[in-house]
Amino acid sequence: MTYSLKTRSLKTREPFRPASAVRPEMPPAAPIAIPAALTANAATVRTRRGQTVALTVDDSEAVYIVRSGVLMLQVTLPHGLRQVIALLYPGDVFRSAFAPPDAGAVLSVVRAGEVLRFRWGALAQLAASDPEITRYMANAVAKQNARQAIHMAAVGRFDCQQRLATFLMELALRTGVRAPCGGVAFDVPLSRSDMADYLGLNADTLSRTMSRLRASGLLSHPERHRALIRDISDLAALSPAARSLMALNGEAPPCKTA
């Protein structure tokens, strides 16, 4: 996967002008279509922010499908260093085997919602007898792998502004709603320190970068853990991965109507 690193610089003293390079459309999104057979055979678990989600069920490997909310996977590196390595959005699938072994993996809730819970053995049997479930699982994991590849490229190659813009773009595409002012509003489920970990940035650098976006008029925070993007096209112009992220959301259009 190759990205061009030519993006527009953000200058706080110039008037804010919409970019024409990337102009995503904003049609209403359909809800995540989880096969009815999965819902009927799962244990539905309501989640709350800050809750830790068990990686096993009665000593068996667990599988979760996110119906709503956002989950965060983090590991503990040598010398006690903690690293956020993945976020799970509605429609995403998580199997305990996806977590690195012997790395102190923790799956936690950063935005309250619901998950469908299965034992891996039971889900494997169900998928073997239902092609619709097999297709759903394969497509969900494929999209997650593609999203993770984009994230790895961002952390490895993008500058701090591009990393933040890519992350905000992902949140807007996955969870955003049209705001009455015409912008796009969405939750920012991560704390500042978790966001810095996820993006591979120093917390102070992240704060300065967010301040520049706010000063430009592109980003505002009407509520705690809530962000408003004035124009999604201008945010997309700051991220080399914007087109890839939009393509991944082709089946679920960028933003839902409030």
GUPA-480990 format. One record per residue: x negated, y, z negated of N, C-alpha, C in turn. Coordinates in pm, whole numbers, padded with zeros to 5 digits, always signed. Each point is the difference from the previous one (the first is absolute). Example, Ala and Ser with C-alpha at 12.3 -4.5 7.8 and 13.67 -1.06 7.14 Angstrom:
<recs>
-01319-00569-00780+00089+00119+00000-00090+00120+00000;+00035+00105+00072-00082+00119-00006+00077+00109-00073;
</recs>
This chain:
<recs>
-00084-00118+00000+00084+00118+00000-00088+00123+00000;+00021+00091+00096-00084+00117+00014+00084+00124-00010;-00044+00096-00080+00071+00126-00014-00089+00114+00044;+00057+00099+00065-00072+00123+00027+00001+00085-00126;-00112+00058-00034-00009+00081-00120+00022+00148+00030;+00052+00033+00117+00025+00140+00034+00139+00039-00048;+00006+00071-00109+00128+00048-00052-00012+00147-00030;+00112+00065-00016+00002+00142-00024-00049+00032-00140;-00083+00100-00016-00043+00046-00130+00111+00083-00063;+00011-00008-00132+00103+00074-00071-00061+00129-00051;+00046+00113+00048-00052+00129-00042+00109+00075-00075;-00026+00031-00126+00106+00053-00085+00036+00143+00032;-00087+00076+00068+00028+00141+00024+00069+00027+00134;+00015-00101+00081+00068+00017+00127+00147-00035-00014;+00087+00064+00078+00141-00038-00005+00018-00145+00040;+00096-00066-00061+00023-00143+00023+00077-00018+00130;-00057-00070+00096+00062-00023+00130+00018-00150+00023;+00120-00043+00039+00020-00143+00025-00094-00050+00108;-00051-00121-00019-00089-00062+00100+00083-00074+00101;-00045+00001+00124+00074-00068+00106-00062-00133+00038;-00116-00033-00059-00071-00122+00041+00079-00125-00034;+00066+00001-00117+00078-00116-00040+00136+00051-00044;+00106-00045+00059+00133+00050-00031+00093-00117-00028;-00004-00057-00122+00085-00114-00029+00147+00038-00006;+00084-00089+00046+00143+00022-00011+00047-00048-00137;+00114+00050-00045+00050-00031-00132+00144-00050+00003;+00030-00108+00074+00136-00053-00002+00027-00071-00131;+00129-00017-00037+00031-00070-00125-00051-00143+00004;-00050-00049-00112-00056-00135-00007+00104-00100-00046;-00008-00119+00054+00082-00109-00049-00063-00058-00125;+00084-00054-00092-00058-00064-00118-00088-00119+00037;-00092-00035-00091-00085-00116+00023+00088-00125+00009;-00014-00073+00110+00086-00116+00024-00067-00126-00051;+00025-00036-00125-00050-00123-00058+00103-00110+00026;-00041-00114+00056+00097-00106+00031+00086-00036-00120;+00128-00021+00027+00094-00031-00108-00038-00127-00075;-00059-00097+00070-00039-00125-00065-00108+00024-00106;-00086+00099+00022-00101+00033-00101+00066+00059-00124;+00088+00095+00022+00069+00064-00113+00081-00101-00080;+00065-00093+00070+00087-00097-00068-00078-00100-00085;-00127-00025+00036-00078-00102-00071-00106+00059-00094;+00001+00129-00018-00101+00065-00083+00055+00040-00135;-00090+00021-00094+00035+00066-00125-00023+00149+00022;+00104+00081-00016-00013+00144+00018-00043+00063-00132;-00111+00072+00004-00058+00058-00121-00003+00152+00014;+00062+00068-00094-00009+00146-00001-00131+00040-00065;-00065+00097+00058-00131+00041-00049+00005+00144-00052;-00089+00030-00092-00010+00135-00054-00144+00049+00013;-00016+00128+00013-00132+00059+00018-00091-00037-00116;-00122-00044+00030-00095-00039-00103+00004-00147-00038;+00099-00074+00049+00014-00142-00030-00105-00082+00072;-00055-00101-00066-00091-00095+00062+00080-00120+00050;-00024-00039+00125+00074-00110+00062-00085-00126-00006;+00057-00109-00054-00075-00124-00019-00040-00061+00134;-00123-00052+00006-00049-00063+00122+00036-00148+00008;+00057-00055-00106+00046-00139+00000+00141-00007-00057;+00073-00103+00037+00133-00027-00054-00001-00143-00053;+00008-00016-00131-00005-00133-00061-00121-00079+00050;-00116+00065-00003-00127-00061+00042-00006-00032+00149;+00096+00050+00078-00004-00018+00145-00031+00133+00066;-00059-00007+00119-00031+00123+00072+00127+00075+00034;-00003+00133-00021+00118+00083+00024-00010+00070+00135;+00117+00025+00058+00012+00081+00121+00105+00107-00027;-00029+00122+00042+00095+00110-00017+00026+00067+00135;+00125+00038+00022+00038+00084+00112+00059+00127-00058;-00054+00112+00040+00044+00128-00056+00130+00044+00069;+00106+00015-00079+00126+00053+00056+00004+00152-00009;-00050+00053-00110-00006+00145-00018-00110+00030-00100;-00045+00126-00003-00110+00036-00088-00135-00024+00066;-00105+00017-00078-00137-00017+00049-00081-00073-00107;-00080-00099+00044-00091-00073-00088-00145+00035+00036;-00089-00015-00098-00142+00030+00019-00083-00119-00046;-00096-00042+00083-00092-00107-00036-00136+00061-00031;-00053-00032-00116-00131+00051-00039-00085-00114-00053;-00131+00015+00012-00094-00099-00050-00103+00070-00088;-00071-00080-00079-00107+00051-00084-00133-00045+00057;-00084+00095+00038-00130-00027+00059-00104-00020-00110;-00122-00045+00034-00105-00013-00102-00020+00130-00077;-00040-00014-00125-00021+00112-00091+00131+00071-00035;+00111-00071+00013+00128+00055-00043+00060+00104+00092;-00050+00016+00121+00055+00097+00093+00131-00051+00058;+00101+00086-00002+00132-00037+00050+00019+00056+00140;+00063-00080+00090+00020+00045+00138+00140-00036+00047;+00074+00098+00048+00130-00024+00062-00026-00046+00143;+00051-00117+00037-00033-00055+00133+00120-00012+00094;+00122+00010-00051+00115-00014+00091+00125+00059-00063;+00089+00049+00086+00133+00044-00040+00102-00082+00076;+00109-00034-00065+00106-00082+00061+00129+00079+00002;+00057+00013+00119+00121+00080+00022+00118-00091+00029;+00123+00056+00006+00117-00084+00033-00021-00081+00128;+00032-00129-00011-00019-00093+00110-00130-00077-00005;-00096+00049-00079-00130-00066-00009+00009-00130-00082;-00094-00090+00030-00007-00131-00066-00131-00009-00076;+00006-00051-00123-00122-00024-00076+00002-00142-00055;-00107-00072+00028-00022-00134-00055-00121+00007-00092;+00005-00071-00111-00110+00008-00097-00135-00030+00064;-00001-00088+00100-00125-00035+00068-00059+00117+00077;+00078+00107+00022-00054+00117+00068-00097+00078-00088;+00009-00019-00132-00087+00072-00093-00137-00068-00006;-00110+00077-00003-00133-00061-00009-00012-00081-00129;-00056-00122+00006-00015-00081-00122-00108+00057-00091;+00015-00023-00128-00100+00040-00100-00034+00148+00009;+00100+00083+00028-00025+00143+00013+00091+00081-00091;+00065-00068-00095+00088+00071-00092+00113+00072+00071;+00059-00065+00100+00105+00064+00080+00124+00027-00085;+00058+00119+00020+00122+00039-00070+00096+00060+00102;+00123-00051+00001+00105+00053+00085+00094+00080-00089;+00016+00128+00030+00081+00085-00087+00097+00083+00081;+00100+00053-00068+00106+00079+00064-00035+00147-00013;-00005+00070+00114-00026+00144-00004+00123+00081+00040;+00100-00068+00054+00131+00063+00025+00106-00104-00025;+00094+00029-00090+00100-00097-00042+00085-00046+00119;+00047-00125-00010+00083-00053+00108+00040-00143-00028;-00001-00083+00103+00035-00142-00011-00094-00083+00085;-00031-00120-00049-00075-00097+00080+00074-00132+00000;-00020-00076+00107+00047-00138+00005-00115-00090-00040;+00023-00091-00094-00107-00086-00052+00026-00145+00037;-00108-00069+00043+00007-00141+00036-00120-00074-00059;+00016-00130-00020-00116-00088-00014-00049-00031+00141;-00132+00000+00019-00053-00020+00135+00047-00131+00061;+00000-00108-00076+00042-00129+00054+00143+00003+00051;+00089+00063-00076+00141+00007+00040+00016+00086+00125;-00074+00111+00007+00010+00086+00117-00057-00068+00125;-00109-00075-00017-00059-00071+00114+00099-00101+00057;+00072-00071-00087+00100-00096+00046+00114+00071+00072;+00041+00114-00055+00109+00077+00060-00040+00049+00139;-00122+00050+00012-00048+00052+00129-00012-00112+00103;-00039-00120-00045-00016-00112+00093+00133-00041+00064;+00110+00031-00066+00131-00039+00051+00076+00115+00064;-00058+00119+00000+00071+00118+00051-00095+00086+00082;+00009-00005+00133-00091+00078+00085+00009+00150-00024;+00117+00051-00039+00015+00143-00025-00089+00044-00117;-00006-00083-00104-00085+00030-00115-00147-00006+00040;-00036-00100+00079-00139-00011+00046-00041+00124+00079;+00087+00045+00091-00031+00119+00079-00012+00124-00088;+00091+00012-00095-00004+00118-00087-00131+00005-00078;-00038-00113-00060-00122-00004-00080-00122+00029+00086;-00006-00060+00118-00116+00021+00089-00010+00145+00043;+00113+00061+00037-00002+00139+00045-00036+00095-00113;+00053-00026-00120-00029+00087-00114-00149-00003-00033;-00057-00119-00005-00142-00012-00034-00087+00061+00110;+00039-00018+00127-00076+00059+00110-00004+00152-00011;+00112+00061-00030+00005+00146-00015-00081+00046-00120;+00006-00077-00107-00081+00036-00117-00149-00008+00031;-00040-00103+00074-00141-00012+00038-00043+00118+00087;+00087+00040+00093-00033+00115+00086-00012+00128-00084;+00090+00016-00094-00005+00119-00087-00125+00001-00085;-00040-00120-00046-00122-00009-00080-00123+00031+00083;+00002-00039+00128-00112+00032+00089-00012+00151+00019;+00114+00067+00013-00001+00145+00012-00058+00063-00127;+00040-00054-00114-00051+00054-00126-00151-00020-00012;-00049-00117+00041-00145-00025-00005-00075+00097+00092;+00057+00026+00118-00063+00095+00092-00002+00140-00061;+00110+00037-00064+00008+00133-00061-00105+00017-00110;-00009-00098-00089-00095+00010-00111-00144-00005+00051;-00023-00079+00104-00136-00017+00049-00049+00109+00094;+00094+00068+00073-00044+00090+00106+00057+00142-00007;+00113+00021-00067+00064+00130+00002-00056+00092-00107;+00008+00131+00022-00040+00094-00105+00114+00013-00100;-00021+00079-00107+00096+00002-00110+00137+00051+00045;+00003+00102+00085+00128+00053+00046+00073-00102+00086;-00073-00069+00086+00061-00101+00085+00053-00117-00081;-00072-00041-00103+00047-00109-00086+00130+00039-00069;+00004+00120-00058+00120+00044-00070+00116+00014+00096;-00023+00059+00118+00106+00016+00098+00054-00136+00045;-00088-00098+00017+00042-00134+00040+00087-00064-00108;-00039+00016-00125+00078-00055-00111+00137+00067-00010;+00004+00133+00009+00127+00071-00007+00088-00036+00120;-00062-00020+00115+00075-00041+00118+00065-00136-00022;-00076-00092-00058+00054-00133-00029+00119+00008-00095;-00012+00080-00106+00110+00016-00095+00122+00062+00067;-00023+00101+00083+00111+00065+00068+00072-00095+00094;-00077-00080+00073+00059-00094+00095+00075-00112-00070;-00054-00047-00111+00059-00116-00068+00113+00037-00095;-00006+00118-00062+00097+00031-00106+00065+00137+00016;-00035+00075+00107+00046+00137+00011+00147+00015+00037;+00059+00112-00040+00136+00039+00037-00004+00144+00049;+00090+00036+00087+00008+00137+00046+00046+00089-00115;-00070+00110-00019+00036+00096-00102+00095+00104+00057;+00083+00064-00084+00093+00103+00051-00071+00112+00076;-00126+00029-00036-00075+00107+00065-00052-00041+00138;+00017-00127+00036-00047-00049+00128-00131-00074-00006;-00066+00001-00116-00123-00075-00016+00027-00145-00034;-00104-00069-00046+00011-00141-00040-00041-00012-00146;+00088-00053-00083-00026-00016-00143-00022-00148-00032;-00091-00027-00091-00028-00138-00038-00067-00004-00137;+00011-00116-00063-00066-00020-00129-00149-00020+00021;-00080+00049-00096-00143-00031-00006-00015-00089-00124;+00005-00133+00017+00010-00088-00116-00127-00015-00081;-00116+00031+00059-00127-00021-00070-00037+00121-00084;-00066-00029-00113-00060+00108-00079-00118+00057+00078;-00049+00116-00043-00113+00060+00071-00122-00092-00003;-00026-00067-00112-00117-00088-00008+00018-00124+00086;+00122-00057+00004+00026-00116+00086-00013+00038+00147;+00049+00118+00036-00011+00046+00138-00146+00016+00040;-00081+00057-00090-00142+00017+00028-00067-00137+00019;+00034-00097-00086-00054-00135+00014+00037-00060+00136;+00126+00012+00035+00050-00061+00123-00068+00060+00123;-00027+00130-00004-00058+00068+00115-00152+00005-00004;-00061-00053-00108-00145+00002-00010-00056+00140-00014;+00073+00086-00075-00041+00138-00017-00025+00031-00147;-00084+00098-00025-00014+00056-00133+00128+00076-00034;+00045-00009-00126+00126+00064-00039-00003+00151+00024;-00113+00064-00025-00010+00145+00023+00009+00033+00148;-00063-00083+00084+00009+00020+00145+00143-00014+00047;+00070-00100-00052+00140-00019+00036+00083+00122-00040;-00022+00053-00120+00075+00116-00046-00024+00122+00090;-00125+00021+00038-00030+00114+00086+00065-00016+00138;-00001-00123+00051+00059-00024+00132+00151+00022-00004;+00065-00046-00105+00144+00021-00014+00031+00148-00016;-00086+00072-00071+00020+00144-00017-00006+00073+00134;-00090-00045+00089-00010+00062+00132+00126-00025+00081;+00055-00121-00008+00123-00030+00071+00116+00084-00053;+00005+00019-00133+00105+00084-00058-00017+00146+00042;-00123+00048-00003-00026+00139+00037+00036+00028+00145;-00011-00101+00085+00034+00018+00141+00150+00007+00025;+00078-00042-00099+00145-00005+00017+00051-00133+00051;-00090-00092+00032+00041-00130+00052+00061-00089-00108;-00057+00002-00120+00038-00090-00108+00049+00080-00120;+00107-00045-00062+00045+00058-00127+00049-00113-00090;+00013+00031-00128+00045-00099-00099+00121+00057-00074;+00121-00016+00055+00118+00055-00067+00029-00064-00135;-00045-00125-00019+00018-00071-00126-00125-00083-00026;-00017-00041-00125-00111-00090-00031+00021-00133+00073;-00108-00053+00057+00002-00124+00077+00086+00013+00127;+00024+00121+00044+00079+00022+00121-00072+00100+00087;-00008-00027+00130-00070+00089+00093+00094+00038+00113;-00027+00117+00057+00075+00048+00116-00099+00042+00107;+00013-00059+00118-00082+00037+00116+00083+00090+00089;-00051+00118+00026+00075+00100+00078+00026-00049+00143;-00099-00061+00062+00015-00048+00138-00085-00126+00015;+00067-00114+00023-00071-00126+00010-00098+00000+00116;+00028+00077+00105-00090+00005+00114-00134+00062-00037;+00004+00102-00087-00124+00064-00041-00080-00091-00093;+00069-00078-00080-00072-00099-00081-00063-00105+00090;+00074-00047+00099-00052-00101+00092-00124+00050+00074;-00004+00130+00029-00115+00056+00071-00128-00007-00081;+00011-00018-00132-00118-00007-00086-00051-00143-00019;+00075-00100+00047-00038-00139-00021-00031-00071+00131;-00123-00051+00018-00031-00077+00121+00082-00129+00013;+00059-00044-00112+00076-00126+00003+00150+00022+00015;+00043+00124+00024+00143+00030+00002+00075-00084+00104;-00054-00009+00120+00071-00076+00106+00012-00147-00035;-00104-00057-00059+00007-00141-00041+00105-00020-00108;+00005+00091-00096+00099-00012-00107+00141+00014+00055;+00019+00092+00092+00134+00016+00059+00039-00123+00082;-00096-00058+00069+00029-00120+00077+00042-00116-00091;-00064-00010-00116+00036-00106-00095+00140+00018-00054;+00050+00123+00000+00134+00028-00049+00101+00008+00113;-00036-00053+00116+00088+00009+00116+00135-00066-00021;+00002-00110-00076+00128-00069-00023+00079+00066-00111;-00069+00075-00086+00067+00077-00104-00044+00144+00019;+00080+00085+00065-00041+00135+00038-00057+00078-00118;-00081+00101+00026-00081+00066-00101+00072+00039-00127;+00117+00062+00010+00064+00051-00121+00148-00030+00000;+00052-00026-00118+00142-00021-00018+00067+00134-00029;+00127+00011+00030+00072+00119-00039+00038-00012-00145;-00001+00113-00070+00030-00001-00143+00147-00037-00025;
</recs>
